[in-house]
Amino acid sequence: MLRLVLILNILLIEFAEIKAQCVSGINTFPYNEGFETSNGGWISGGVGNDWTWGSPTKPVINSAGSGSRCWVIGGLTNSSYNDGEASWLQSPCFDFTNIDNPYIEFKVFWEMEQRFDGASLQYSVDNGSSWQSVGASSDAVNCLNNNWFNNSNITYLAPLASVRSGWSGNIQSSSGSCNGGSGSNGWVIAKHTMPYLGNTNAVIFRFIFGAGTICNNYDGFAIDDVMIGEAPPNAAAFTYSCVNNNTVNFTNTSTLCPTGFSWNFGDPASGTNNTATIANPSHTFSAPGTYTVTLTVSGPGNAPSTTTQQITVLNVITTMLTMADCQTNTGGSLIVSVEGTNAPLNILWNTVPAQTTTIASNLAAGSYTVTISGTNVCTVTAPGKVETDFSCIGIFFPSGFTPNNDGKNDGFGPLGSLAALTSYSLSIFNRWGERVYYSVNPFEKWNGKVKGFGTDGNVFVWLAEYTLPGKPKEVKKGSVVLIR
């Protein structure tokens, strides 16, 4: 009973010291403590407390995280820690009034019986009246949360924590009833965000350590190089690639390691497709134009960040201005029109030599392409075609034909720019003035038959009417000799 009363009195004194400590906290950040010149104002206590500040030379923990000094359990040289220990190492008080996203980072080394003995990190916002764990063993690993608690049920953390998550394990093999495995095997950097402590004016941290009464022949637990301050902020960034003239793939390139994504494509006409919440979305823009695309990234437990980029999508149309001359195959031209921007653009026709203006001129008949590009513009390639102006040949009629099916001059009809003809008709009359043939198809030829029967060689009269592009309607007549 006397021992219990003594322990309670010690704890009451230590609790009073804790209560008195967090009056005016450290408010200059980042806070960096390497424990080289002093113990950093950190204090230890609890049952079986054997926290020591100095230069460790234990069998496993045989150096500080950096420099020569750190805080360590079990003394500086011992390869064991106290039986039934329930101790703590407590930080100075911190004032996070101007810290929106608190963050802690430190070097840690653990070497204790796996699962039964272990250490954890807690915080208090009520001068030590109550304590909560910083994070949990199930927290996602990311660039701001790493090497955190590796065990969710450490038996002898119970006196100091209701949630028994923490660091536990060693690099030894299991021996008898003593559990091995899961040690850090050296100093590692542990880090964690603490957004729930943002703008809190009185925060205390403490490392706690708990041990049973057997299997305590291990080096223990050590911490060094504590950094506390604002979590490194996100830096939103993205790239994009154009799939076609109006569909764009976006790739998130933000740092550090955001977990939330909010895209706005600046295209309200696209309805619900105007926003996205995945890291790498694709969007089809509703019309040609310049759009401001916005990406906001958030998490994990640090400040969000927003970035914007302008993207222009185009509609490109090519039109033939002039046809190619049917005799020289030159003089054709194409013009390109662009919808979506009035900004300067790069124009490149695939002519030889290349042409770089809106009009490509002196072209032969054939197919061409024009490529339109520019700053923050989805590059578009559009086809164009120059046709031959057959009207330059004109229309003429032969003076005779031989319908003997030898493949030569077997029919009578117009020759020349047949594709250019409109409003065409052809009538053929015998010597008595009777019409023996009539057609409105310039590609159709008279085979010399009348009512399905071949005729003898003779002279026939023809009358043709037609129109060529850019010319008035023409009426022509003449005679043709059918030769048998």
C-alpha positions as CSV (number, residue, x, y, z in Angstrom):
1,M,0.0,0.0,0.0
2,L,2.8,2.4,0.9
3,R,4.4,1.8,-2.6
4,L,1.1,2.5,-4.3
5,V,0.7,5.7,-2.4
6,L,4.2,6.8,-3.3
7,I,3.6,6.0,-7.0
8,L,0.4,8.0,-6.9
9,N,2.1,11.0,-5.2
10,I,4.9,10.9,-7.9
11,L,2.3,10.8,-10.6
12,L,0.4,13.7,-9.0
13,I,3.6,15.8,-8.8
14,E,4.4,15.0,-12.4
15,F,0.9,15.8,-13.5
16,A,1.1,19.2,-11.8
17,E,4.4,19.8,-13.7
18,I,2.6,18.9,-16.9
19,K,-0.3,21.3,-16.1
20,A,2.1,24.1,-15.4
21,Q,4.2,23.6,-18.5
22,C,1.7,24.6,-21.2
23,V,1.1,28.3,-20.4
24,S,2.9,30.0,-23.3
25,G,3.9,27.6,-26.0
26,I,6.5,27.6,-28.7
27,N,5.1,29.6,-31.6
28,T,8.1,29.9,-34.0
29,F,8.1,27.2,-36.7
30,P,9.4,25.0,-38.0
31,Y,10.5,23.7,-34.6
32,N,13.7,21.6,-35.0
33,E,15.3,19.8,-32.1
34,G,18.3,17.5,-32.6
35,F,19.2,17.2,-28.8
36,E,22.8,17.8,-29.4
37,T,23.5,20.7,-27.0
38,S,20.7,19.9,-24.5
39,N,17.8,17.7,-23.8
40,G,15.6,20.2,-25.7
41,G,13.4,21.0,-22.7
42,W,11.8,17.5,-23.0
43,I,11.1,15.9,-19.6
44,S,10.5,12.2,-18.7
45,G,8.5,10.5,-16.0
46,G,6.1,7.7,-15.2
47,V,6.5,4.3,-13.6
48,G,9.9,2.6,-14.0
49,N,11.1,5.6,-16.1
50,D,14.5,4.9,-17.6
51,W,14.5,7.5,-20.4
52,T,18.0,8.9,-20.9
53,W,19.4,11.8,-22.9
54,G,22.9,11.2,-24.3
55,S,25.0,9.2,-26.6
56,P,23.8,5.5,-26.9
57,T,26.4,2.7,-27.2
58,K,24.0,-0.3,-26.9
59,P,24.5,-3.5,-28.9
60,V,21.8,-2.5,-31.4
61,I,21.0,1.1,-30.8
62,N,24.6,2.2,-30.9
63,S,24.3,5.8,-32.3
64,A,22.1,8.8,-32.4
65,G,19.9,9.5,-35.4
66,S,22.3,12.2,-36.3
67,G,25.1,13.8,-34.4
68,S,25.9,12.1,-31.1
69,R,23.0,12.6,-28.8
70,C,19.3,11.5,-28.6
71,W,16.7,10.3,-26.1
72,V,16.6,6.6,-25.5
73,I,14.9,4.0,-23.2
74,G,16.9,1.8,-20.9
75,G,19.9,4.0,-20.4
76,L,22.8,4.6,-22.8
77,T,24.6,1.3,-22.5
78,N,22.1,-1.2,-21.1
79,S,20.7,-4.0,-23.3
80,S,17.5,-4.1,-21.3
81,Y,14.7,-1.8,-19.9
82,N,12.8,-1.9,-16.6
83,D,10.2,-4.5,-15.8
84,G,6.6,-3.2,-15.6
85,E,7.7,0.2,-17.2
86,A,5.0,2.7,-18.1
87,S,7.0,5.8,-18.8
88,W,6.8,8.9,-21.0
89,L,9.0,11.5,-22.6
90,Q,7.1,14.8,-22.9
91,S,7.7,17.8,-25.2
92,P,7.5,21.5,-24.4
93,C,4.2,23.2,-25.1
94,F,3.4,24.4,-28.7
95,D,1.1,27.1,-29.9
96,F,-0.4,26.2,-33.2
97,T,-2.6,29.3,-33.5
98,N,-1.0,30.3,-36.8
99,I,-0.4,26.7,-38.0
100,D,-3.3,25.4,-40.2
101,N,-2.0,21.9,-40.9
102,P,0.4,20.8,-38.1
103,Y,2.9,18.1,-39.1
104,I,5.5,16.1,-37.1
105,E,8.6,14.3,-38.3
106,F,11.4,12.6,-36.3
107,K,13.9,9.8,-36.4
108,V,12.9,6.7,-34.5
109,F,14.6,3.4,-33.6
110,W,12.7,0.5,-31.9
111,E,14.1,-2.7,-30.5
112,M,11.8,-4.3,-27.9
113,E,9.8,-7.5,-27.4
114,Q,7.4,-7.8,-30.3
115,R,3.7,-7.2,-29.5
116,F,4.0,-7.1,-25.7
117,D,6.3,-4.1,-25.3
118,G,6.1,-1.0,-27.4
119,A,6.0,2.8,-27.7
120,S,3.6,5.3,-29.1
121,L,3.1,9.1,-29.6
122,Q,0.3,11.0,-28.0
123,Y,-0.9,14.6,-27.8
124,S,-2.9,16.6,-25.3
125,V,-4.8,19.9,-25.7
126,D,-5.9,20.2,-22.1
127,N,-2.6,20.5,-20.3
128,G,-2.2,16.8,-19.9
129,S,-5.6,16.0,-18.4
130,S,-6.2,13.6,-21.3
131,W,-4.2,12.1,-24.1
132,Q,-5.0,10.9,-27.6
133,S,-2.9,8.9,-30.1
134,V,-1.3,10.7,-33.0
135,G,-2.6,8.6,-35.9
136,A,-3.2,4.8,-36.0
137,S,-1.5,1.7,-37.4
138,S,-4.1,1.5,-40.1
139,D,-3.4,5.0,-41.6
140,A,-2.6,5.1,-45.3
141,V,1.1,5.3,-46.1
142,N,2.0,8.4,-48.2
143,C,4.6,11.1,-48.6
144,L,3.4,12.7,-45.3
145,N,2.7,9.6,-43.3
146,N,5.4,7.0,-43.2
147,N,7.1,4.6,-40.8
148,W,4.2,5.1,-38.4
149,F,2.7,2.6,-35.9
150,N,3.4,-1.0,-37.0
151,N,1.3,-2.7,-34.4
152,S,-2.3,-2.1,-33.4
153,N,-2.4,-4.1,-30.1
154,I,0.6,-3.7,-27.9
155,T,-0.2,-5.3,-24.6
156,Y,1.7,-3.1,-22.1
157,L,0.7,0.3,-23.5
158,A,-2.5,-0.2,-21.6
159,P,-1.5,1.7,-18.5
160,L,-1.0,4.9,-20.5
161,A,-3.2,4.4,-23.6
162,S,-6.6,3.1,-24.2
163,V,-5.7,2.7,-27.9
164,R,-2.7,0.5,-28.0
165,S,-1.3,1.3,-31.4
166,G,2.4,1.9,-31.6
167,W,5.9,0.7,-32.6
168,S,6.9,-2.8,-31.5
169,G,9.3,-5.5,-32.5
170,N,13.0,-6.3,-32.7
171,I,15.6,-7.7,-35.1
172,Q,16.2,-10.9,-33.0
173,S,14.7,-14.3,-33.6
174,S,11.9,-15.5,-31.2
175,S,13.4,-17.4,-28.3
176,G,11.2,-19.3,-25.9
177,S,8.3,-17.1,-24.9
178,C,10.0,-14.0,-26.1
179,N,8.7,-12.7,-29.5
180,G,11.1,-11.6,-32.1
181,G,10.7,-9.8,-35.5
182,S,9.4,-6.5,-36.8
183,G,12.2,-4.3,-35.4
184,S,13.2,-1.1,-37.3
185,N,16.8,-2.4,-37.8
186,G,18.1,1.1,-37.7
187,W,17.0,4.7,-37.5
188,V,14.0,5.5,-39.8
189,I,12.2,8.8,-40.4
190,A,8.6,8.7,-39.0
191,K,6.2,11.4,-40.2
192,H,2.5,12.2,-39.8
193,T,0.1,15.0,-40.4
194,M,-2.2,16.3,-37.6
195,P,-4.9,18.5,-39.2
196,Y,-7.1,18.1,-36.2
197,L,-4.6,20.2,-34.2
198,G,-4.7,23.2,-36.6
199,N,-4.9,26.6,-34.9
200,T,-4.8,25.0,-31.4
201,N,-3.0,27.3,-29.0
202,A,-1.8,24.7,-26.4
203,V,-0.5,21.3,-27.5
204,I,1.8,18.9,-25.7
205,F,3.2,15.7,-27.2
206,R,4.6,12.7,-25.4
207,F,6.2,9.4,-26.3
208,I,5.0,6.6,-24.1
209,F,6.7,3.3,-23.5
210,G,5.2,0.2,-21.9
211,A,6.8,-3.1,-20.9
212,G,5.9,-6.3,-19.2
213,T,8.0,-8.1,-16.5
214,I,9.7,-10.7,-18.7
215,C,11.6,-10.7,-22.0
216,N,12.9,-7.2,-21.5
217,N,16.5,-7.8,-22.6
218,Y,16.4,-5.5,-25.6
219,D,17.8,-2.1,-26.4
220,G,14.5,-0.3,-26.2
221,F,13.3,2.7,-28.0
222,A,15.0,6.0,-29.1
223,I,14.0,9.3,-30.8
224,D,16.0,12.1,-32.4
225,D,15.8,15.1,-34.7
226,V,12.2,16.2,-34.0
227,M,10.7,18.6,-36.5
228,I,7.2,20.2,-36.0
229,G,5.6,22.8,-38.2
230,E,3.2,23.4,-41.1
231,A,2.8,20.4,-43.3
232,P,4.5,20.9,-46.7
233,P,1.7,22.2,-49.0
234,N,0.5,20.7,-52.2
235,A,1.5,22.1,-55.5
236,A,-1.2,21.6,-58.1
237,A,0.0,20.9,-61.6
238,F,-1.2,19.0,-64.7
239,T,-0.4,18.3,-68.3
240,Y,-2.7,17.5,-71.1
241,S,-2.7,15.8,-74.5
242,C,-5.3,16.3,-77.3
243,V,-7.0,13.1,-78.6
244,N,-8.7,15.0,-81.4
245,N,-9.9,18.5,-82.1
246,N,-12.2,18.7,-79.0
247,T,-11.3,15.7,-76.7
248,V,-8.5,16.2,-74.2
249,N,-6.8,13.8,-71.8
250,F,-5.5,15.4,-68.5
251,T,-2.7,14.0,-66.3
252,N,-2.3,15.1,-62.8
253,T,1.4,15.9,-62.0
254,S,0.8,17.6,-58.6
255,T,3.1,17.2,-55.6
256,L,3.4,16.2,-52.8
257,C,0.9,13.4,-52.8
258,P,-2.6,14.8,-52.9
259,T,-5.5,12.4,-52.3
260,G,-8.4,14.6,-53.5
261,F,-8.9,16.0,-57.0
262,S,-11.4,18.6,-58.2
263,W,-11.5,19.4,-61.9
264,N,-13.5,22.1,-63.6
265,F,-13.1,22.3,-67.3
266,G,-14.7,25.7,-67.7
267,D,-17.3,24.2,-70.1
268,P,-20.8,24.6,-68.4
269,A,-22.5,23.7,-71.7
270,S,-21.2,20.1,-71.2
271,G,-23.4,19.7,-68.1
272,T,-22.4,17.2,-65.5
273,N,-19.3,16.4,-67.5
274,N,-17.9,19.8,-66.7
275,T,-16.4,18.5,-63.5
276,A,-14.4,15.4,-62.4
277,T,-12.9,14.0,-59.2
278,I,-10.5,11.4,-60.6
279,A,-6.7,12.1,-60.9
280,N,-6.5,11.7,-64.7
281,P,-9.8,12.5,-66.5
282,S,-10.7,13.0,-70.1
283,H,-13.1,15.7,-71.4
284,T,-14.8,16.4,-74.7
285,F,-15.4,20.1,-75.1
286,S,-18.9,21.1,-76.3
287,A,-17.8,23.7,-78.9
288,P,-14.8,25.4,-80.4
289,G,-13.3,28.1,-78.0
290,T,-10.8,28.9,-75.3
291,Y,-11.5,27.2,-71.9
292,T,-10.0,27.8,-68.5
293,V,-9.3,24.4,-66.9
294,T,-9.0,24.4,-63.1
295,L,-7.5,21.7,-60.9
296,T,-7.6,21.8,-57.1
297,V,-5.8,19.1,-55.1
298,S,-6.2,18.5,-51.4
299,G,-4.9,16.1,-48.7
300,P,-3.4,14.3,-47.1
301,G,-3.6,16.6,-44.1
302,N,-1.9,19.6,-45.8
303,A,-2.9,22.8,-47.5
304,P,-4.8,22.5,-50.8
305,S,-3.6,24.0,-54.0
306,T,-5.2,25.3,-57.2
307,T,-3.8,25.8,-60.7
308,T,-5.4,26.8,-64.0
309,Q,-4.5,26.5,-67.7
310,Q,-6.2,27.8,-70.8
311,I,-6.8,25.3,-73.6
312,T,-8.2,26.2,-77.0
313,V,-10.1,23.7,-79.1
314,L,-10.7,24.5,-82.8
315,N,-13.1,23.6,-85.6
316,V,-11.2,23.7,-89.0
317,I,-12.9,23.7,-92.4
318,T,-11.1,23.7,-95.8
319,T,-12.9,25.0,-98.9
320,M,-11.8,24.8,-102.6
321,L,-11.5,28.3,-104.0
322,T,-10.5,27.5,-107.6
323,M,-10.2,24.3,-109.5
324,A,-7.1,23.1,-111.3
325,D,-6.8,23.8,-115.0
326,C,-7.6,20.7,-117.0
327,Q,-4.8,21.2,-119.4
328,T,-1.9,22.4,-117.2
329,N,-3.1,20.9,-113.9
330,T,-2.2,24.1,-112.1
331,G,-4.0,27.1,-110.6
332,G,-6.1,25.3,-108.0
333,S,-6.4,26.8,-104.5
334,L,-7.8,26.0,-101.0
335,I,-8.7,28.2,-98.1
336,V,-8.9,27.2,-94.4
337,S,-11.3,28.8,-91.9
338,V,-10.8,28.4,-88.2
339,E,-13.4,28.6,-85.4
340,G,-12.5,28.9,-81.7
341,T,-9.9,31.7,-81.4
342,N,-8.8,35.0,-82.8
343,A,-5.3,34.5,-81.5
344,P,-2.3,34.0,-83.8
345,L,-2.1,30.4,-85.2
346,N,0.5,28.4,-87.0
347,I,-0.7,27.2,-90.4
348,L,1.1,24.5,-92.4
349,W,-0.1,23.0,-95.7
350,N,1.5,19.7,-96.8
351,T,2.2,21.3,-100.2
352,V,5.7,21.2,-101.9
353,P,7.0,23.6,-101.0
354,A,5.0,24.0,-97.8
355,Q,2.6,27.0,-97.6
356,T,1.8,28.8,-94.3
357,T,-1.0,31.2,-95.1
358,T,-4.8,30.6,-94.9
359,I,-4.9,30.2,-98.7
360,A,-2.8,27.5,-100.4
361,S,-2.5,28.4,-104.1
362,N,-1.2,27.2,-107.5
363,L,-2.2,23.6,-106.6
364,A,-2.5,20.6,-108.9
365,A,-5.6,18.4,-108.6
366,G,-5.5,16.1,-105.6
367,S,-5.9,15.8,-101.8
368,Y,-4.1,18.0,-99.3
369,T,-4.0,18.5,-95.5
370,V,-3.6,21.6,-93.4
371,T,-2.3,21.5,-89.8
372,I,-3.3,24.3,-87.4
373,S,-1.4,24.7,-84.1
374,G,-0.6,27.3,-81.6
375,T,0.1,28.1,-77.9
376,N,-2.2,26.1,-75.6
377,V,-4.1,24.9,-78.7
378,C,-5.2,21.4,-79.6
379,T,-3.5,20.8,-82.9
380,V,-5.9,20.0,-85.7
381,T,-5.3,18.5,-89.1
382,A,-8.0,18.9,-91.7
383,P,-8.3,17.5,-95.3
384,G,-8.9,19.5,-98.5
385,K,-9.3,18.5,-102.1
386,V,-8.6,20.3,-105.4
387,E,-10.7,19.1,-108.4
388,T,-10.0,19.5,-112.1
389,D,-11.9,22.2,-114.1
390,F,-13.0,20.1,-117.1
391,S,-14.9,23.1,-118.5
392,C,-11.6,24.4,-119.9
393,I,-11.7,21.6,-122.5
394,G,-15.2,22.4,-123.6
395,I,-17.7,20.1,-125.4
396,F,-17.4,18.8,-129.0
397,F,-19.2,16.2,-131.1
398,P,-17.6,13.8,-133.6
399,S,-18.7,13.9,-137.2
400,G,-19.0,10.1,-137.5
401,F,-19.1,6.8,-135.7
402,T,-18.9,3.1,-136.4
403,P,-21.3,1.0,-134.2
404,N,-19.7,-2.4,-135.0
405,N,-18.8,-3.3,-131.4
406,D,-15.1,-3.2,-132.0
407,G,-14.6,-0.9,-129.0
408,K,-13.7,2.1,-131.2
409,N,-16.1,4.9,-132.0
410,D,-19.1,2.6,-131.3
411,G,-21.4,5.4,-130.0
412,F,-22.2,9.0,-130.7
413,G,-22.5,11.7,-128.1
414,P,-20.6,14.6,-126.6
415,L,-16.9,14.5,-125.7
416,G,-14.9,16.7,-123.4
417,S,-16.0,18.1,-120.0
418,L,-18.9,15.9,-119.5
419,A,-18.8,16.0,-115.7
420,A,-19.2,19.8,-115.9
421,L,-22.4,19.7,-118.0
422,T,-25.8,20.7,-116.6
423,S,-29.2,21.1,-118.2
424,Y,-28.0,18.7,-120.9
425,S,-30.2,17.2,-123.7
426,L,-29.4,15.5,-127.1
427,S,-31.8,14.8,-129.9
428,I,-30.9,12.9,-133.2
429,F,-33.1,13.0,-136.3
430,N,-33.2,11.0,-139.5
431,R,-33.4,12.5,-142.9
432,W,-37.2,12.7,-142.7
433,G,-37.0,14.8,-139.5
434,E,-38.1,12.0,-137.2
435,R,-36.4,11.9,-133.8
436,V,-34.7,8.5,-133.5
437,Y,-32.8,9.2,-130.3
438,Y,-33.1,11.4,-127.1
439,S,-31.0,11.5,-123.9
440,V,-30.4,13.9,-120.9
441,N,-27.4,11.9,-119.8
442,P,-24.1,13.2,-121.3
443,F,-22.3,10.0,-120.5
444,E,-24.8,7.9,-122.6
445,K,-24.0,7.3,-126.2
446,W,-26.3,6.5,-129.2
447,N,-25.5,3.0,-130.5
448,G,-27.0,3.6,-134.0
449,K,-30.2,1.6,-133.3
450,V,-33.7,2.9,-134.0
451,K,-36.4,1.2,-131.9
452,G,-34.0,-1.5,-131.1
453,F,-32.9,-2.3,-134.6
454,G,-29.7,-1.4,-136.4
455,T,-29.8,1.0,-139.3
456,D,-27.9,1.2,-142.5
457,G,-25.2,3.7,-142.9
458,N,-26.6,7.1,-143.3
459,V,-26.4,10.8,-142.3
460,F,-28.3,12.0,-139.2
461,V,-28.8,15.5,-137.8
462,W,-28.3,16.2,-134.1
463,L,-29.3,19.0,-131.7
464,A,-27.7,19.5,-128.3
465,E,-28.4,21.9,-125.4
466,Y,-26.2,22.3,-122.3
467,T,-24.6,24.6,-119.8
468,L,-21.0,24.8,-118.7
469,P,-19.9,26.4,-115.4
470,G,-19.5,30.2,-115.6
471,K,-21.0,30.2,-119.2
472,P,-24.4,30.9,-120.7
473,K,-26.6,28.0,-122.0
474,E,-25.4,26.7,-125.3
475,V,-27.3,25.2,-128.2
476,K,-25.4,23.3,-130.8
477,K,-26.4,21.3,-133.9
478,G,-24.7,19.4,-136.7
479,S,-24.7,16.2,-138.7
480,V,-23.1,12.8,-138.1
481,V,-22.4,10.0,-140.4
482,L,-23.2,6.4,-139.3
483,I,-20.7,4.1,-141.0
484,R,-21.3,0.4,-141.3
